[in-house]
Structure formats: structure tokens, C-alpha cells
């Protein structure tokens, strides 16, 4: 591994974890890399469609769902394999998602 022309060593613990996973005999498949703090979507189970921020509490992964207006959040424990990364909304797209007032004609 490296950064530009400078080699960066992979920690022994990560190499050992990969070796253990490969020799374990359990089913495995490639999976997108998710980092704590990224916005994710739940794709399976009763929480399907829920979006929130991935956090790790005492070794367990949770999705934090927040209600901005109320300034309240709840953390829900989930299987990491149920999650996918939500791409960031760019500033150009964001204004299109803002609710606009609806004009209602008043009867005469």
C-alpha cells in the first residue's frame, strides 16, 4: 500500500483479520467500505429505506436517525451488511428538495 511514492505498511492486525476471514470457511463476499460518520441507507429488514449516520457504540454498529427541527435523535442497532452508502447531495441539487409554499385560491 502507498500514498503517492511513499509506502505505507498495512497493520499486522488487519492482515491477520483478513487471513482469519479467508480461512474461516464462512460465506464471504466483497462489500463497500463504510466509515463511521458516513450517511447510510438500510436495505433490509423492518428498517428498509431508513437513512441516517453510521456510528459505533461499544463495538456495535448503529444508524442514528435525527429530526433536525426537533433537534432529537435515536440510535438503532443494525447489521452492517444491511447498509449501503448514501451519496452526498451537492449544493446544486439541495435547493430542489426544499418544500415550497402552495398557493390555494380563496373562493369568492
C-alpha positions as CSV (number, residue, x, y, z in Angstrom):
1,X,0.0,0.0,0.0
2,X,1.2,3.5,-0.5
3,X,0.4,7.2,-0.8
4,X,2.0,8.6,-4.0
5,X,5.5,7.2,-4.0
6,X,5.7,6.6,-0.2
7,X,4.9,3.1,1.0
8,X,2.5,2.8,3.9
9,X,2.5,-0.5,5.9
10,X,-0.8,-2.3,6.5
11,X,-1.1,-3.0,10.2
12,X,-0.5,-6.7,11.2
13,X,-3.9,-6.8,13.0
14,X,-5.7,-6.1,9.7
15,X,-3.6,-8.7,7.8
16,X,-4.4,-11.3,10.5
17,X,-8.1,-10.4,10.4
18,X,-8.2,-10.9,6.6
19,X,-6.3,-14.2,6.9
20,X,-8.7,-15.4,9.5
21,X,-11.7,-14.4,7.5
22,X,-10.4,-16.1,4.4
23,X,-9.6,-19.4,6.1
24,X,-12.7,-19.5,8.3
25,X,-14.9,-21.4,5.8
26,X,-17.8,-18.9,6.3
27,X,-19.6,-17.4,3.3
28,X,-18.0,-14.1,2.2
29,X,-18.4,-11.5,-0.5
30,X,-16.8,-8.1,-1.3
31,X,-18.6,-5.2,0.4
32,X,-18.2,-1.4,0.0
33,X,-16.1,0.2,2.7
34,X,-18.2,2.1,5.2
35,X,-16.8,4.5,7.7
36,X,-18.3,5.7,11.0
37,X,-19.8,9.1,10.3
38,X,-21.0,8.4,6.8
39,X,-24.6,8.7,5.8
40,X,-26.0,5.2,5.1
41,X,-29.3,3.6,4.0
42,X,-30.8,0.5,5.5
43,X,-31.6,-2.0,2.6
44,X,-33.1,-5.0,4.5
45,X,-35.4,-5.8,7.5
46,X,-38.0,-3.7,9.1
47,X,-35.9,-0.5,8.8
48,X,-35.7,-0.7,5.0
49,X,-35.4,2.7,3.5
50,X,-34.3,4.5,6.7
51,X,-31.3,6.8,6.2
52,X,-29.0,8.0,9.0
53,X,-25.5,8.4,10.2
54,X,-23.4,5.2,10.9
55,X,-22.0,5.2,14.4
56,X,-20.2,2.6,16.5
57,X,-21.1,2.2,20.2
58,X,-19.2,-0.3,22.2
59,X,-18.4,-2.4,19.1
60,X,-22.0,-2.5,17.8
61,X,-23.0,-0.5,14.7
62,X,-26.0,1.7,14.8
63,X,-27.7,4.1,12.5
64,X,-28.6,7.4,14.0
65,X,-31.9,8.9,12.8
66,X,-32.3,12.6,13.5
67,X,-35.2,15.0,13.3
68,X,-33.5,18.3,12.6
69,X,-36.4,20.6,13.5
70,X,-36.9,18.9,16.9
71,X,-33.1,18.5,17.5
72,X,-33.6,14.9,18.7
73,X,-32.0,11.7,17.6
74,X,-32.4,8.0,18.1
75,X,-29.8,5.3,17.5
76,X,-30.9,1.9,16.1
77,X,-28.7,-1.1,16.1
78,X,-28.3,-2.7,12.7
79,X,-26.3,-5.3,10.8
80,X,-23.6,-3.5,8.8
81,X,-24.3,-5.9,5.9
82,X,-27.7,-4.3,5.6
83,X,-26.3,-0.9,4.8
84,X,-25.2,1.0,1.8
85,X,-23.5,4.4,1.4
86,X,-25.8,7.3,0.6
87,X,-24.0,9.7,-1.8
88,X,-23.8,13.3,-0.7
89,X,-26.3,15.7,-2.0
90,X,-24.5,18.5,-3.8
91,X,-25.3,22.1,-3.1
92,X,-26.8,22.5,-6.6
93,X,-29.3,19.7,-6.0
94,X,-30.2,20.6,-2.4
95,X,-32.4,23.6,-3.3
96,X,-34.6,21.4,-5.4
97,X,-35.5,19.3,-2.4
98,X,-36.8,22.3,-0.3
99,X,-40.5,22.4,0.2
100,X,-42.1,25.4,-1.5
101,X,-45.4,27.1,-0.3
102,X,-48.5,26.1,-2.2
103,X,-50.9,28.9,-3.3
104,X,-54.5,28.0,-2.6
105,X,-57.2,30.1,-4.3
106,X,-59.7,31.6,-2.0
107,X,-63.4,31.2,-3.0
108,X,-65.5,34.3,-3.8
